[in-house]
């Protein structure tokens, strides 16, 4: 139960109506999902204002609401009305208040690519010894992360939070709310470069994660990354751990074995001793994510045996390199959740590493690349040629440059197709595919390329 007095303390709000002793069963920002006895927080978004739905929320069973605007209310009502300056900031302040009250350590995970997989690997490792809370799905921003923190229970011993961003200052806000004891940064890529302008600015934005760290904190990063590797020489109040394939990292890999569909085996040196690990998800790039999880596990005194179990128990995330079996011995790699140049290269490497009669890459637009868009798409086309992919099918106006880059590199024109939408792509693919093929479907979230996957599955 959430006490009204705690809400007032957290938000510095003013009680306009209601009983000081009111208790709420929970908090909701969606009037359609309000549960009996909860507190409603009306968020003002780009396309809607939650204040319009206050009456609906109260009718649905909410017994109180925050507001930053004057509203008409019945003085005889048994509901609580709390005035605050900004309802979104109030949500964030409430989450911070309850996190501080719980005094539960936070692991914050960010990076251009791989942060969701890394978060899940860390969760699986820590769950071998601790009760862990983590954010689900896309609850990694200035709204979703605070909502996750409202789920803290007495049983939780560690919280693992993915932190997303599209511009500068956003990671700083999330770090200020959570004050992470452990920070994890996967890499610095060109994702969101349209907003930030350069990789240097992306690096600075990701490094906001350390803004609230002190001598008890540790930052664990991919030491092979050209930007993150630079902080080795920096004198910091917090401790640093570097992981990667190169020997100058604190935790480094000596051997990898790509098992295709069956995952990856690798050996890593930790404190001078070599240990063997196995991941049951495809892609050598996932070794980098696993190393970061190992670093977090060691920090929290998880035994290496249990770390191995945690890593091997991870089965992958939805629409991220998921293997789907179709009819006629055709297999599909569903990697539709999102795309940027780094993740696209990783997906093509997975496609190239798995045996099949023919390999078909169905690649959609990579969005938010700004001035880097054309060159980045052409580079992916060149890589597809170099990896020996048999057919390329591009979807969208930007992805045409993948086709152009492939043909310029030597890809046979008759094996390259460029279409505008998912329906056309599905029809072309339905004609093109043959028994024994391996298909990769990948594009940015806005391309909704899971529609192609669904089309193919419905025709099994």
Secondary structure, DSSP 8 states (H G I E B T S, - for coil): -EEHHHHHHHHT-EEEES-TT-EES-EES-GGG--TT-EEE--B-SS-BGGGGHHHHHHHT--EEEESS-----TT--SEEEE-S-HHHHHHHHHHHHHHHHT-EEEEEE-SSSHHHHHHHHHHHHTTTS-EEE--TT--STTHHHHHHTT--TT--EEEEE---SSTTHHHHHHHHH--SEEEE----STTHHHH-SHHHHHHHHGGGGTT--TT-EEEEETTSTTGGGGGGS--SSEEEEEESSTTSSEEEEEEEE-GGG-EEEEEEETTEEEEEEESS--TTHHHHHHHHHHHHHHTT--HHHHHHHHHT---BTTBSEEEE-STT-EEEEE-S---HHHHHHHHHHHHHS--SEEEEEEE---S-GGGHHHHHHHHHHHHHHTT-SEEEEESTTTHHHHHHHHHHT--GGGEEEESSHHHHHHHHHHH--TTEEEEEE--GGG-THHHHHHHHHT-
